[in-house]
């Protein structure tokens, strides 16, 4: 019934001139870069808020609110040179003092999830109105990646003194589209900000993000022109979309991956014995999962870096299924069978992934109970610790630290499962201090070996970003981070 209502609502409504409708696969988390952690909120924020740095399609760091930057010779400070003439969407100037206030909030505010990421930052110096120096207690290569992400997203200083929920209710930043309204589980509406520093490149008047968890709903609304762009087009829909001359498919290799994460304080055999987790992994056939659910369009993976990328550890290839090995490890752990409650998303594709895992694991001695939740409820449940295992999507970062340390260090801000290995923390800390890839690579190889041995989480595959786009939409450029930029995008 809900699917039918959504279809009637969207297919029967005419487009306003200059409005682009985006079919978003999840209701985003709170609209506050200090507190959120989902892909959906980043997609919305990319339209609404510029960052200090950005990344281009080749994953190079490029200017956005900062025109240039340089490390000090000892790598213990990074100096940013800000773009002049930038205004926040409430008319407040975006200057070095405003950026300092935001970084201070991300580093120290009780509600901030960015504190662990920014732990090496000791403070900031306002050199002049357009120059800010960030001080560090140690060299920290991932800082550039963070400034091209949530910690590099300044909000208007006028809002920073508000209560956290007030900030999220009406975020004000320095981007091309300003916030208009949010209706939970329904839509987020943005409108063009006329005083944007790069206003001439913004052709759209309005972007409407409509929440449509079901991939079929997104596809049908795309076909009927209810949506102009849809995210996470189901791989099974690709061939049908390609046959329609009014539509096209847009793809990009992805930094993002699907993670299966265990709660190591859940009081289960999975929590207490890594042999049980290793046995569970041996029941999985990642390639079969990719073929059955995703038409072979994703990349089976077992590391946070994609296979054959710079920081992928070739000593640990994607393991094949091994039911005999799984049963042997279970016997070593003193078990014949054990149960696991696994939280999955409430969209049909993710549910199918859970069902395939359930069937595979059942053959190896695991009784998997699936619990479906919508994204906001899932996040709240996982953060509370009231779970045994959960499926998690990570959109990925260009720096390897941002793909593993957040999950695997003792104080990682997404380490909801309370995994802690001080030796791994030490290796990752040393890796983050190295700037040159040839010096970082051996350390990340060591980190992968430690992480895989403990298996607090398991990567299942790396995504291919797949969008469905109406032929009337022009100017979109796919990127490995899965986040669309809106300069020079038009819809007819």
PATOR-455909 format. One record per residue (C-alpha): x, z negated, y negated; residue in one letter; residue number from 1. Coordinates in nm, 4 decimals. Each point is the difference from the previous one (the first is absolute). Layout:
// residues N
SITE        X        Z        Y resn resi
SITE        X        Z        Y    A  NUM
...
// end
This chain:
// residues 492
SITE        X        Z        Y resn resi
SITE   0.0000   0.0000   0.0000    X    1
SITE   0.2803  -0.0910  -0.2451    X    2
SITE   0.1774   0.3310   0.0732    X    3
SITE  -0.3222   0.1900  -0.0688    X    4
SITE  -0.0520  -0.1829  -0.3299    X    5
SITE   0.3541   0.0761  -0.1126    X    6
SITE  -0.0441   0.3662   0.0843    X    7
SITE  -0.3304   0.0268  -0.1858    X    8
SITE   0.1411  -0.1801  -0.3020    X    9
SITE   0.3086   0.2132  -0.0362    X   10
SITE  -0.1130   0.3434   0.1113    X   11
SITE  -0.3034  -0.0123  -0.2263    X   12
SITE   0.1901  -0.0863  -0.3182    X   13
SITE   0.1477   0.2638  -0.2279    X   14
SITE   0.3558  -0.0298  -0.1249    X   15
SITE   0.0540  -0.0847  -0.3634    X   16
SITE   0.2453   0.2284  -0.1761    X   17
SITE   0.3595  -0.1152   0.0435    X   18
SITE  -0.0875  -0.2571   0.2675    X   19
SITE   0.1847  -0.0153   0.3316    X   20
SITE  -0.1545  -0.1895   0.2900    X   21
SITE   0.2414  -0.1435   0.2548    X   22
SITE  -0.1194  -0.1166   0.3424    X   23
SITE   0.2018  -0.3178   0.0594    X   24
SITE   0.0315  -0.1297   0.3558    X   25
SITE   0.0041  -0.3696  -0.0861    X   26
SITE  -0.1273  -0.2363  -0.2646    X   27
SITE   0.3172  -0.1028  -0.1868    X   28
SITE   0.1293  -0.3532  -0.0220    X   29
SITE  -0.0148  -0.1917  -0.3298    X   30
SITE   0.1012   0.2233  -0.2918    X   31
SITE   0.3052  -0.2004  -0.0983    X   32
SITE   0.3532   0.1146   0.0945    X   33
SITE   0.1102  -0.3636   0.0277    X   34
SITE  -0.2543  -0.0763   0.2709    X   35
SITE  -0.0903   0.3127   0.1920    X   36
SITE   0.1548   0.1577   0.3046    X   37
SITE  -0.2062   0.2956   0.1247    X   38
SITE   0.0520   0.3747  -0.0174    X   39
SITE  -0.3399   0.0493  -0.1641    X   40
SITE   0.0867  -0.2095  -0.3016    X   41
SITE   0.3272   0.1874  -0.0498    X   42
SITE  -0.1861   0.3310   0.0002    X   43
SITE  -0.2333  -0.1266  -0.2721    X   44
SITE   0.2850  -0.1567  -0.1982    X   45
SITE   0.1996   0.3231   0.0070    X   46
SITE  -0.2820   0.1611  -0.1977    X   47
SITE  -0.0477  -0.3008  -0.2266    X   48
SITE   0.3475  -0.1429  -0.0600    X   49
SITE   0.3444   0.1474  -0.0524    X   50
SITE   0.3028  -0.1748   0.1444    X   51
SITE   0.3464  -0.0436  -0.1444    X   52
SITE   0.1368   0.2533   0.2497    X   53
SITE  -0.1667   0.2561   0.2227    X   54
SITE   0.1121   0.2006   0.3018    X   55
SITE  -0.0183   0.3773   0.0271    X   56
SITE  -0.1018   0.1995   0.3109    X   57
SITE   0.3616  -0.0183   0.1232    X   58
SITE  -0.0020  -0.3834  -0.0351    X   59
SITE   0.2387  -0.0004  -0.2958    X   60
SITE  -0.0548  -0.2657  -0.2664    X   61
SITE  -0.1178   0.1630  -0.3230    X   62
SITE  -0.0949  -0.1321  -0.3465    X   63
SITE  -0.3485  -0.1186  -0.0831    X   64
SITE  -0.0336  -0.2932  -0.2439    X   65
SITE   0.3787  -0.0384   0.0134    X   66
SITE   0.1833   0.3104  -0.1191    X   67
SITE   0.3343  -0.1021   0.1531    X   68
SITE   0.1803  -0.2917   0.1637    X   69
SITE   0.3483  -0.1024   0.1033    X   70
SITE   0.1646  -0.2679   0.2117    X   71
SITE   0.2688  -0.2225  -0.1408    X   72
SITE   0.3463   0.0476   0.1582    X   73
SITE  -0.0461  -0.3151   0.2110    X   74
SITE  -0.3556   0.1059   0.1003    X   75
SITE  -0.1334  -0.3350  -0.1223    X   76
SITE  -0.2237   0.1483  -0.2690    X   77
SITE  -0.2098   0.3090  -0.0529    X   78
SITE  -0.0715   0.1221  -0.3520    X   79
SITE  -0.3209   0.1927  -0.0683    X   80
SITE  -0.0516   0.2276  -0.3006    X   81
SITE  -0.3738   0.0220  -0.0629    X   82
SITE  -0.2049   0.2927  -0.1163    X   83
SITE  -0.0920  -0.0317  -0.3702    X   84
SITE  -0.3536   0.0214  -0.1327    X   85
SITE  -0.1791  -0.1168   0.3151    X   86
SITE  -0.3248  -0.1947  -0.0396    X   87
SITE  -0.1902  -0.2133   0.2431    X   88
SITE  -0.3647   0.0978   0.0337    X   89
SITE  -0.1029  -0.2789  -0.2409    X   90
SITE   0.2291   0.1400  -0.2718    X   91
SITE   0.2831  -0.2529   0.0520    X   92
SITE   0.3509   0.1528  -0.0158    X   93
SITE   0.1883   0.0232   0.3271    X   94
SITE   0.3455  -0.1367  -0.0845    X   95
SITE   0.2825  -0.2000   0.1544    X   96
SITE  -0.1682  -0.3330  -0.0701    X   97
SITE  -0.3168   0.1152   0.1778    X   98
SITE   0.1994   0.1125   0.3033    X   99
SITE   0.1870  -0.3319   0.0036    X  100
SITE  -0.3281  -0.1957  -0.0004    X  101
SITE  -0.1261   0.2046   0.2929    X  102
SITE   0.3177  -0.0405   0.2038    X  103
SITE  -0.0083  -0.3740  -0.0689    X  104
SITE  -0.3566  -0.0118   0.1311    X  105
SITE   0.0878   0.1970   0.3123    X  106
SITE   0.2978  -0.2307   0.0621    X  107
SITE  -0.1600  -0.3371  -0.0680    X  108
SITE  -0.3797  -0.0027  -0.0165    X  109
SITE  -0.1601  -0.2101   0.2763    X  110
SITE  -0.2314   0.2868   0.0928    X  111
SITE   0.2738   0.2641   0.0154    X  112
SITE   0.0864   0.1603   0.3344    X  113
SITE   0.3041   0.1604  -0.1594    X  114
SITE   0.2113  -0.3171  -0.0191    X  115
SITE   0.1929   0.0571   0.3225    X  116
SITE   0.0680   0.3633  -0.0871    X  117
SITE   0.1407  -0.0982  -0.3382    X  118
SITE   0.1850  -0.3114   0.1173    X  119
SITE   0.3437   0.1416  -0.0981    X  120
SITE  -0.1176   0.0429  -0.3617    X  121
SITE   0.1015  -0.3003  -0.2119    X  122
SITE  -0.1416   0.1168  -0.3321    X  123
SITE  -0.0230   0.2739  -0.2600    X  124
SITE   0.1565   0.0447  -0.3433    X  125
SITE  -0.1734   0.1917  -0.2788    X  126
SITE   0.2937   0.1903  -0.1470    X  127
SITE  -0.2174   0.1795  -0.2564    X  128
SITE  -0.3656   0.1103  -0.0095    X  129
SITE   0.0654   0.2863   0.2432    X  130
SITE   0.2837  -0.1431   0.2104    X  131
SITE  -0.0324  -0.2599   0.2739    X  132
SITE   0.2758  -0.1429   0.2166    X  133
SITE  -0.1002  -0.1385   0.3422    X  134
SITE   0.2412  -0.2636   0.1295    X  135
SITE   0.0685  -0.0591   0.3705    X  136
SITE   0.1679  -0.2736   0.2027    X  137
SITE   0.1405   0.2647   0.2371    X  138
SITE   0.0098   0.3795   0.0224    X  139
SITE  -0.3428   0.1189   0.1087    X  140
SITE  -0.0450   0.3703   0.0738    X  141
SITE  -0.3773  -0.0201   0.0732    X  142
SITE  -0.0689  -0.0922  -0.3628    X  143
SITE  -0.0408   0.3674  -0.0937    X  144
SITE  -0.2596   0.0444   0.2712    X  145
SITE  -0.1885  -0.3068  -0.1248    X  146
SITE  -0.0053   0.1326  -0.3556    X  147
SITE  -0.1651   0.3134   0.1404    X  148
SITE  -0.2647  -0.2188   0.1609    X  149
SITE  -0.2226  -0.2986  -0.0818    X  150
SITE   0.2707  -0.2180  -0.1653    X  151
SITE   0.0733   0.2916  -0.2344    X  152
SITE  -0.3613   0.0208  -0.1194    X  153
SITE  -0.0391  -0.1739  -0.3375    X  154
SITE  -0.3441  -0.1223  -0.1078    X  155
SITE  -0.0953  -0.0654  -0.3592    X  156
SITE   0.1462  -0.3335  -0.1214    X  157
SITE  -0.3426  -0.0792  -0.1461    X  158
SITE  -0.1367  -0.0336   0.3516    X  159
SITE   0.2811  -0.2010   0.1596    X  160
SITE  -0.1309  -0.3336  -0.1273    X  161
SITE  -0.3352   0.0531   0.1688    X  162
SITE  -0.0963  -0.1466   0.3347    X  163
SITE   0.1084   0.2201   0.2950    X  164
SITE  -0.3558   0.1066   0.0824    X  165
SITE  -0.0572   0.0968  -0.3639    X  166
SITE   0.3134   0.2175   0.0039    X  167
SITE  -0.1212   0.1760   0.3143    X  168
SITE  -0.3539   0.0428  -0.1322    X  169
SITE   0.1198   0.2266  -0.2823    X  170
SITE   0.3656   0.1023   0.0356    X  171
SITE   0.1653   0.1415  -0.3122    X  172
SITE   0.3246   0.1898   0.0360    X  173
SITE   0.1917   0.2970  -0.1431    X  174
SITE  -0.1205   0.2977   0.2013    X  175
SITE  -0.1997   0.3209  -0.0274    X  176
SITE  -0.3418  -0.1383   0.0973    X  177
SITE  -0.1526  -0.3295  -0.1064    X  178
SITE  -0.2289  -0.2204   0.2029    X  179
SITE  -0.3767   0.0365  -0.0528    X  180
SITE  -0.1748  -0.1757   0.2865    X  181
SITE   0.0205  -0.1137   0.3589    X  182
SITE  -0.2877  -0.0406   0.2430    X  183
SITE   0.1253  -0.1685   0.3178    X  184
SITE  -0.0213   0.2154   0.3133    X  185
SITE  -0.1296   0.2874  -0.2127    X  186
SITE   0.2161   0.1384  -0.2813    X  187
SITE   0.2732  -0.0466  -0.2607    X  188
SITE  -0.0333   0.2085  -0.3150    X  189
SITE   0.2801   0.0924  -0.2411    X  190
SITE  -0.0062   0.2040  -0.3225    X  191
SITE   0.2733   0.1849  -0.1852    X  192
SITE   0.1988  -0.2088  -0.2503    X  193
SITE   0.0399   0.2196  -0.3119    X  194
SITE   0.3081  -0.1881  -0.1294    X  195
SITE   0.1949   0.0418   0.3232    X  196
SITE   0.3619   0.0943  -0.0732    X  197
SITE  -0.0310   0.3182   0.2093    X  198
SITE  -0.3615   0.0763  -0.0916    X  199
SITE   0.0506   0.3758  -0.0200    X  200
SITE   0.0702   0.0076   0.3753    X  201
SITE  -0.3259  -0.1758   0.0892    X  202
SITE  -0.2781   0.2570   0.0387    X  203
SITE  -0.2662  -0.2089   0.1744    X  204
SITE  -0.2433  -0.2140  -0.1967    X  205
SITE  -0.0946  -0.2337   0.2815    X  206
SITE   0.0931  -0.0962   0.3560    X  207
SITE  -0.2525  -0.1662   0.2278    X  208
SITE   0.1320  -0.1628   0.3173    X  209
SITE  -0.2915  -0.0230   0.2436    X  210
SITE   0.0458  -0.2294   0.2991    X  211
SITE  -0.0747   0.1831   0.3250    X  212
SITE   0.1564  -0.1750   0.2987    X  213
SITE  -0.1364   0.2454   0.2546    X  214
SITE   0.2092   0.3191   0.0304    X  215
SITE  -0.3123   0.2006   0.0831    X  216
SITE  -0.1643  -0.1122  -0.3232    X  217
SITE   0.3061   0.1111  -0.1941    X  218
SITE   0.0120   0.3375   0.1726    X  219
SITE  -0.3709   0.0774  -0.0448    X  220
SITE   0.0083  -0.0972  -0.3671    X  221
SITE   0.3033   0.2230  -0.0479    X  222
SITE  -0.1791   0.2901   0.1660    X  223
SITE  -0.3091  -0.0524  -0.2165    X  224
SITE   0.2059  -0.0393  -0.3231    X  225
SITE  -0.0975  -0.3644  -0.0316    X  226
SITE   0.3724  -0.0800   0.0084    X  227
SITE   0.2759   0.2139  -0.1492    X  228
SITE   0.2837  -0.1665   0.1902    X  229
SITE  -0.0042  -0.2250   0.3060    X  230
SITE   0.2816  -0.2175   0.1266    X  231
SITE   0.0990  -0.0481   0.3620    X  232
SITE  -0.1863   0.3019   0.1263    X  233
SITE  -0.0461  -0.0536   0.3731    X  234
SITE   0.2432   0.2212   0.1953    X  235
SITE  -0.2925   0.1101   0.2152    X  236
SITE  -0.1624   0.1457  -0.3144    X  237
SITE   0.2986   0.2056  -0.1114    X  238
SITE  -0.0893   0.3195   0.1871    X  239
SITE  -0.3584  -0.0028  -0.1300    X  240
SITE   0.1114  -0.0515  -0.3608    X  241
SITE   0.2543   0.2814   0.0282    X  242
SITE  -0.2748   0.2390   0.1106    X  243
SITE  -0.1969  -0.0627  -0.3194    X  244
SITE   0.1154   0.2285  -0.2838    X  245
SITE  -0.1363  -0.2467  -0.2573    X  246
SITE   0.2407  -0.2679   0.1212    X  247
SITE   0.3633  -0.0511   0.0846    X  248
SITE   0.2154  -0.2522   0.1823    X  249
SITE   0.2959  -0.1603  -0.1767    X  250
SITE   0.2630  -0.1884   0.2014    X  251
SITE   0.3252  -0.1871  -0.0454    X  252
SITE   0.2390  -0.1853   0.2307    X  253
SITE  -0.0525  -0.3694  -0.0565    X  254
SITE   0.2068  -0.3085  -0.0644    X  255
SITE  -0.2984  -0.1968   0.1279    X  256
SITE  -0.0576  -0.1390   0.3451    X  257
SITE  -0.2508  -0.1806   0.2184    X  258
SITE   0.1073  -0.3500   0.0970    X  259
SITE  -0.1340  -0.2306   0.2678    X  260
SITE   0.0835  -0.3540  -0.1149    X  261
SITE  -0.0201  -0.3253   0.1985    X  262
SITE  -0.0686  -0.3479  -0.1326    X  263
SITE   0.2834  -0.2101   0.1417    X  264
SITE  -0.1838  -0.3222  -0.0796    X  265
SITE  -0.3199   0.0938   0.1816    X  266
SITE   0.0707  -0.2177   0.3054    X  267
SITE  -0.0191   0.2942   0.2413    X  268
SITE   0.2498   0.1338   0.2564    X  269
SITE   0.0616   0.2843  -0.2443    X  270
SITE   0.1020  -0.2533  -0.2642    X  271
SITE   0.2275  -0.2096   0.2183    X  272
SITE   0.1765   0.2511   0.2286    X  273
SITE   0.1612   0.3220  -0.1137    X  274
SITE  -0.0009   0.1223   0.3627    X  275
SITE  -0.3783   0.0215  -0.0240    X  276
SITE   0.0273   0.2085  -0.3163    X  277
SITE   0.2600   0.2210   0.1677    X  278
SITE  -0.2285   0.0421   0.3016    X  279
SITE  -0.2877   0.0970  -0.2281    X  280
SITE   0.2128   0.2678  -0.1644    X  281
SITE   0.0895   0.1442   0.3398    X  282
SITE  -0.3695   0.0654   0.0663    X  283
SITE  -0.0234   0.2273  -0.3047    X  284
SITE   0.0460   0.3755   0.0033    X  285
SITE   0.0499   0.0899  -0.3646    X  286
SITE   0.0073   0.3750   0.0628    X  287
SITE  -0.3274  -0.0105   0.1920    X  288
SITE  -0.1516  -0.2104  -0.2797    X  289
SITE   0.1129   0.2612  -0.2516    X  290
SITE  -0.1478   0.2856   0.2031    X  291
SITE  -0.3301  -0.1681   0.0848    X  292
SITE  -0.0844  -0.1395  -0.3435    X  293
SITE   0.1987   0.2147  -0.2426    X  294
SITE   0.0213   0.3436   0.1619    X  295
SITE   0.3790  -0.0431   0.0146    X  296
SITE   0.0358   0.0086  -0.3793    X  297
SITE   0.1641  -0.3422  -0.0440    X  298
SITE   0.3520  -0.1068   0.1025    X  299
SITE   0.0330  -0.2565   0.2821    X  300
SITE   0.2361  -0.2692  -0.1250    X  301
SITE   0.1280  -0.3483   0.0815    X  302
SITE   0.1956  -0.0783  -0.3177    X  303
SITE  -0.0943  -0.0456  -0.3637    X  304
SITE   0.2133   0.3047  -0.0872    X  305
SITE  -0.1273   0.3315   0.1304    X  306
SITE   0.1811   0.1574   0.2978    X  307
SITE   0.3133   0.1922  -0.1005    X  308
SITE  -0.0143  -0.1162  -0.3629    X  309
SITE   0.3067  -0.1497  -0.1696    X  310
SITE  -0.0498  -0.3611   0.1107    X  311
SITE  -0.1601   0.0615   0.3399    X  312
SITE   0.2009  -0.1638   0.2808    X  313
SITE   0.0533   0.2658   0.2680    X  314
SITE   0.1084  -0.2662   0.2520    X  315
SITE  -0.3667  -0.1027   0.0254    X  316
SITE  -0.2064   0.3133   0.0625    X  317
SITE  -0.3764  -0.0161   0.0428    X  318
SITE  -0.0450  -0.1597   0.3445    X  319
SITE  -0.2086   0.1691   0.2687    X  320
SITE  -0.2853  -0.1762   0.1753    X  321
SITE   0.1177  -0.2226   0.2874    X  322
SITE  -0.2797  -0.1840   0.1805    X  323
SITE   0.2279  -0.1266   0.2776    X  324
SITE   0.2351  -0.1428  -0.2613    X  325
SITE  -0.2949  -0.1590  -0.1802    X  326
SITE  -0.1237  -0.1717   0.3143    X  327
SITE   0.3517  -0.1217   0.0831    X  328
SITE   0.0399  -0.1595  -0.3431    X  329
SITE  -0.3407  -0.1635   0.0319    X  330
SITE   0.1057  -0.1552   0.3305    X  331
SITE   0.3204  -0.1268  -0.1623    X  332
SITE  -0.2184  -0.1667  -0.2613    X  333
SITE  -0.2096  -0.1577   0.2775    X  334
SITE  -0.3079   0.2093  -0.0694    X  335
SITE  -0.2142   0.2483   0.1876    X  336
SITE  -0.2430   0.0672  -0.2841    X  337
SITE  -0.0487  -0.1294  -0.3513    X  338
SITE  -0.2378   0.0716  -0.2874    X  339
SITE   0.0499   0.1152  -0.3577    X  340
SITE  -0.2422   0.0238  -0.2900    X  341
SITE   0.0936   0.3011  -0.2122    X  342
SITE  -0.1472   0.0601  -0.3470    X  343
SITE  -0.0486   0.3670  -0.0879    X  344
SITE  -0.1576   0.1807  -0.2939    X  345
SITE  -0.3655   0.0886   0.0038    X  346
SITE   0.0526   0.3744  -0.0356    X  347
SITE  -0.0555   0.2080   0.3141    X  348
SITE   0.3532   0.1393   0.0216    X  349
SITE   0.1674  -0.3419  -0.0125    X  350
SITE  -0.2592  -0.1298   0.2446    X  351
SITE   0.0959   0.2812   0.2369    X  352
SITE   0.3672  -0.0982  -0.0290    X  353
SITE  -0.1004  -0.3526   0.0994    X  354
SITE  -0.2012   0.1282   0.2942    X  355
SITE   0.2905   0.2093   0.1298    X  356
SITE   0.2339  -0.3001  -0.0306    X  357
SITE  -0.2606  -0.2156   0.1745    X  358
SITE  -0.0188   0.2422   0.2940    X  359
SITE   0.3770   0.0456   0.0301    X  360
SITE   0.0766  -0.3715  -0.0216    X  361
SITE  -0.2759  -0.0834   0.2477    X  362
SITE   0.1902   0.1870   0.2700    X  363
SITE   0.2999  -0.2247  -0.0558    X  364
SITE  -0.1726  -0.3394   0.0160    X  365
SITE  -0.1333  -0.0445  -0.3551    X  366
SITE  -0.3639  -0.0615  -0.0861    X  367
SITE  -0.0269   0.1206  -0.3584    X  368
SITE  -0.3058  -0.0960  -0.2016    X  369
SITE  -0.0518   0.2178  -0.3083    X  370
SITE  -0.1383  -0.1502  -0.3204    X  371
SITE  -0.0972   0.2541  -0.2676    X  372
SITE   0.0157  -0.1000  -0.3660    X  373
SITE  -0.0144   0.1790  -0.3349    X  374
SITE   0.3277  -0.0050  -0.1908    X  375
SITE  -0.0647  -0.2870  -0.2429    X  376
SITE  -0.1284  -0.2324   0.2735    X  377
SITE   0.2884   0.0961   0.2258    X  378
SITE   0.2539  -0.0801  -0.2693    X  379
SITE  -0.1602  -0.3355  -0.0764    X  380
SITE  -0.0129  -0.0922   0.3686    X  381
SITE   0.3604   0.0966   0.0632    X  382
SITE   0.1258  -0.1824  -0.3095    X  383
SITE  -0.1827  -0.3133   0.1182    X  384
SITE   0.1822   0.0095   0.3347    X  385
SITE  -0.3257   0.0095   0.1970    X  386
SITE   0.0993   0.2860   0.2295    X  387
SITE   0.2061   0.0826   0.3077    X  388
SITE   0.0959   0.3620  -0.0710    X  389
SITE  -0.0959   0.2605  -0.2556    X  390
SITE   0.0518   0.3665  -0.0826    X  391
SITE   0.1617   0.0523  -0.3407    X  392
SITE   0.0722   0.3148  -0.2003    X  393
SITE   0.3080   0.0166  -0.2211    X  394
SITE   0.0325   0.2929  -0.2406    X  395
SITE   0.3798  -0.0278   0.0039    X  396
SITE   0.2752  -0.0212  -0.2578    X  397
SITE   0.3028   0.2192  -0.0635    X  398
SITE   0.2383  -0.2945   0.0428    X  399
SITE   0.0289  -0.1318   0.3587    X  400
SITE  -0.0088  -0.3608  -0.1153    X  401
SITE  -0.3572   0.0526  -0.1173    X  402
SITE  -0.1072   0.1099   0.3463    X  403
SITE   0.1402  -0.2816   0.2133    X  404
SITE   0.0938  -0.3080  -0.2072    X  405
SITE  -0.3566  -0.0485  -0.1236    X  406
SITE  -0.1190  -0.0433   0.3588    X  407
SITE   0.3011  -0.1443   0.1757    X  408
SITE   0.1791  -0.2486  -0.2260    X  409
SITE  -0.0992  -0.3661   0.0184    X  410
SITE  -0.1532   0.0137  -0.3487    X  411
SITE  -0.1085   0.3640   0.0015    X  412
SITE  -0.3161   0.0307  -0.2059    X  413
SITE  -0.1810   0.1882   0.2799    X  414
SITE   0.1379  -0.2192   0.2784    X  415
SITE  -0.3435  -0.1424   0.0757    X  416
SITE   0.0978  -0.0623   0.3621    X  417
SITE   0.2651  -0.2596  -0.0960    X  418
SITE   0.2898   0.1682   0.1792    X  419
SITE   0.3390  -0.1423  -0.0959    X  420
SITE   0.3476   0.0921   0.1231    X  421
SITE   0.2739  -0.1282  -0.2374    X  422
SITE   0.2527   0.2434   0.1469    X  423
SITE  -0.2271   0.2922  -0.0862    X  424
SITE  -0.0505  -0.1414  -0.3499    X  425
SITE   0.3759  -0.0093  -0.0471    X  426
SITE   0.0497   0.3593   0.1152    X  427
SITE  -0.2795   0.1311  -0.2228    X  428
SITE   0.1312  -0.1958  -0.2983    X  429
SITE   0.3444   0.1558   0.0440    X  430
SITE  -0.1531   0.3467   0.0422    X  431
SITE  -0.1958  -0.0369  -0.3229    X  432
SITE   0.3214  -0.0749  -0.1912    X  433
SITE   0.1614   0.3277   0.1013    X  434
SITE  -0.0700   0.3043  -0.2153    X  435
SITE   0.1789   0.2699   0.2021    X  436
SITE  -0.1974   0.1350   0.3020    X  437
SITE   0.3087   0.0139   0.2224    X  438
SITE   0.0503  -0.3746  -0.0485    X  439
SITE  -0.3672  -0.0877   0.0331    X  440
SITE  -0.0662   0.2018   0.3170    X  441
SITE   0.1933  -0.2213   0.2483    X  442
SITE  -0.1735  -0.3092  -0.1359    X  443
SITE  -0.3469   0.1490   0.0376    X  444
SITE   0.0966   0.1115   0.3515    X  445
SITE   0.0801  -0.3634   0.0781    X  446
SITE  -0.3260  -0.1145  -0.1577    X  447
SITE  -0.2036   0.2430   0.2109    X  448
SITE   0.1671  -0.1276   0.3169    X  449
SITE  -0.0899  -0.3607  -0.0836    X  450
SITE  -0.3558   0.0853  -0.1025    X  451
SITE  -0.0745   0.2099   0.3070    X  452
SITE   0.1358  -0.2725   0.2286    X  453
SITE  -0.2421  -0.2543  -0.1495    X  454
SITE  -0.2981   0.2391  -0.0464    X  455
SITE  -0.1975  -0.2018  -0.2562    X  456
SITE  -0.1569   0.3336  -0.0932    X  457
SITE  -0.0042   0.3463   0.1552    X  458
SITE  -0.0059   0.3320  -0.1821    X  459
SITE  -0.2231   0.2493   0.1824    X  460
SITE   0.0447   0.3172  -0.2026    X  461
SITE   0.0889   0.1417  -0.3383    X  462
SITE  -0.2805   0.1802  -0.1748    X  463
SITE  -0.0315   0.3492  -0.1262    X  464
SITE  -0.1957  -0.0224  -0.3227    X  465
SITE  -0.2982   0.2343   0.0275    X  466
SITE  -0.2326   0.0707  -0.2911    X  467
SITE  -0.3052   0.2212  -0.0118    X  468
SITE  -0.0290   0.1753  -0.3363    X  469
SITE  -0.2617   0.2287  -0.1524    X  470
SITE   0.1398   0.3379  -0.0993    X  471
SITE  -0.1263  -0.0729  -0.3514    X  472
SITE   0.2642  -0.2727  -0.0390    X  473
SITE   0.3370   0.1172  -0.1298    X  474
SITE   0.3325  -0.1666  -0.0742    X  475
SITE   0.0208  -0.2675   0.2696    X  476
SITE   0.3467  -0.0476   0.1525    X  477
SITE   0.0262  -0.1955   0.3289    X  478
SITE   0.2704  -0.2652   0.0246    X  479
SITE   0.1420  -0.2080   0.2862    X  480
SITE  -0.1274  -0.3241  -0.1552    X  481
SITE  -0.3579   0.1293   0.0345    X  482
SITE  -0.0745  -0.0678  -0.3678    X  483
SITE  -0.1351   0.2874  -0.2060    X  484
SITE   0.1104   0.0503  -0.3593    X  485
SITE  -0.2553   0.1443  -0.2398    X  486
SITE   0.2033   0.1949  -0.2564    X  487
SITE  -0.1306   0.3555  -0.0419    X  488
SITE  -0.2727  -0.0478   0.2615    X  489
SITE  -0.3256   0.1818  -0.0699    X  490
SITE  -0.3353   0.0389   0.1769    X  491
SITE  -0.2347   0.2891  -0.0616    X  492
// end
